[in-house]
Amino acid sequence: MAPKVNFEDMTWLRRWIKKGLSKDKKTLDLSNRRFNLQIAIEVAEGLAVPGIETLYMHGCWLKDSYMEELAESDLFAPVKELWMYENSLGSEGVRYIAESEKFENLHYLSLYSNKIGSEGAVALAESPHLSRLETLDLSFNRVGDEGAVALAQSKHLNRLKVLHLDANGIGTAGMAALAECSGLRSLTTLNLTYNRMEPEGLELMAASPRLKQLETFKSDLPPEDD
């Protein structure tokens, strides 16, 4: 159950800032604050912390409807590193992020352990507002083949260096696209463990010159014999 909050008295919001703001005022930690829709509205309308670069909002029970309110908040405008893992965001919630100009400064986005499907991954891949992203963590979601293909062929994620797609139900079609990574020109690290063990897809990845060039590639491929 979300905490009871007196919304006429905004001291609770000031307490959140005081407790969560780092000494150098560059990091704000709101993790494990249990949100409801009204709290999301109040945060969206009343919380802006100029100069913060890192924002922790993991374990906040965030839902799609909450993200609809939060996505246009000035809170996110200066943020470069955003941690929103272990919430309840689905594809619709992620679409609000992808369509908002408030996230244009993001370099790092962690969304693992949510409920994001293929449509959410497509929205991220097609977002012109996320072109500065260097790290994207979508592990333990539901992006599937369609989402993996969209990410691999993205025309906007040209700066992405690190992509985590562990445990996303990705099969042959997704693995084939990731083996080419035609849209991820800067990629150096790809994590793809705990996906579907489809021999054709695994063989395509094993033979991929592009994946062999990566600094780090983790998958369910059996180790090569010496």
N, C-alpha and C positions, 0 to 999 in steps of 0.2 A: 504494500500500500504506500502510495506517495505521501510525503509529509504534509501536514496541514499548514498552510501558509496564509498569513494575513496580507492580502495583496494591497490593502490600503496603506500598510506600513512597509515601506521598501527597505527597511534596515536589514532584512534577511539577505537581500541581494548585495548590500554593502559588506555584510559579513562573509558572504561567499568570496567576494573579491579579496578582502583582507586576508582571509585564511589561505586562499589559493594562489595569490600573486607572489612570485619569487622576489627576492631582495633586489635583483637587478631589473625587475619589472618587465622581463622579456618572456616569462612563462606564466601561464595561468592554468591551474589544475582544478577542473570541475569534475574530475572522475568520481564515480560512485555516488553522485548526487542524483537521487531518484526523481526524474522529471515526470510531469504530467502535462496535459495540453496547456493548461493555464500558466504553468511555470514556463513552458516554452514560449508562450506569447509575451510574458513579462520580460524574460531574458532577451528576446528578440527586440523588444521595444526600448528596454531600459539599460541594457548592458553593452558598453563599448569601452575597450581598454586600449587606447592608442599605444602603439609601440610593442605590443606583444608579438612574439615570433612563433612560440610553441603553445598549443592549446590541447589539453587533455580532456576528453569527454567520453572516455570509455566507461562501460558499466553504468550508463545513465538511463537505461531503459528507454532509449530513444526509439520512437516509432515514426512511420512515414508522415503521419499527420503533424507530428511535432516538427519534423524537418521542413515541412511546408512553411511553417511560421518562422523557423530559425534561419532558413537559407538566405533571406534578404537582410539579415542583421549585419550591422556595421561591426559587430564583434569579430567577424571572420576576415574583414578586409585586410588587416596587416599580417595575418597569420601565414607562416611559411610551412609549419609542421603541424599536422592535425591528426590526432589519435581518436578514432571513433569505433574502436573494436569492441566486440562483445556487447552490442546493442541489439535492437530488433528491427533494423532498417532493411526494407525490401527494395525492389527495383524502383518503385515510385519515389521513395525517400532519396535514393541516390540520384534520380533524375532531377530532383530539386537542386541538389548540389551542382550537377553538371550544367544546369541551365542558368546558374546564378553568377553574375560578374563578381560577387563578393569573394569568390575563391580563386581569383586570378593570380594571387601571389603564392599559391601552394607549390612547394617543392616535394613535400612528403605527405602521403595520405594513407593512413592505416584503417582498413575497414574489415579486417578479418573477423570471422565468427559473427556474421550478421545473417540476413536471409536474402541476399542479393542474387537475383536470377540473371538470365541472359539479357533481358531488356535493360537492366541496370548497367551491366558491363558495356553494352552497346552505347548507352547514353554517355558513359565516361569516355569511351573511345572516340566518340563523335563531338566531344565538347571543345570548342575553341577557347574556352576559359581555363582549361587545365593544361595548356601547352607548356607551362613551366615545370610540370611534374617531373621529378627525377626518380622517385620511389613510389610504387603503388602496391599495397598488400591487400589482396582479395582472397586470401586463403580461407578455407572452410566456409565457402558460400556455395552457390548453385549456378555458376555462370555457364557451364556446359560448353558444347561445341560452338554454338552461335556466338556466345560471349567471347570465347577464346579467339575465334576467327576475327571478330571485330577489333579486339585489342591488338592482335598481331598485324593487322592491316591498317591500323589507325593512321590518319594523315595529320593528326594533331599532337600525338605523343612523341614528337621527334627528340625530346630531351630525356625521355625515360631511360634510366640506366638499370633499375632494379624492379623486377616484376615477380610477385609471389602469387602463384595460382594453385597451391597445394589443395587437394581434396575439394575439387569442384566438378566432378563428374565429366571430365574432359575425355573424349574418345578420339578416334582416328582423324576425323575432320579437323578438330581443334589442334591436334598434334601436328598434322600436316601443315597447317597455317603457321604454327609456332616454329616449325622446322625452317620455314622461310623467313619469318619475321620481317616481311617486306616493308612494314611501316615503322618499325622500331629500330631506327638506324643507330641509336646511341646505346642500345641494350648491352649490358655486360654481365648481368646476373639474372638467371631464370630458375625459379623453383617450381617444380611440377610433380611433386610426389603425391602418392595416394589418389591417383586418378584411375581411369578405367584401363585395365590391362589388356589392350587390344593389340595383338601382334603386329598388324600392319602399321599402326601408328607408332609403336615403339621402334619398328625397323626404320621408318622414315626419320625419326629423330636420331637414331644411331648413325645414320648415313649422312646427316645434315652437315655440310661444311660451315654453315652459319652458326650452328650450335657449338661446333668444335672451336670456334673463335672466341666464345664467351669466356670470361674469367672464371665464372662459376655457373654450372648447370647441374641441377639435382632433379632426378626423375626416378621412375621405377624400372629403368633399364638395368638388366643384370650386369654386374661388373665384367669388364673385359678380361679374358684370360691373358696372363703374362706370356 
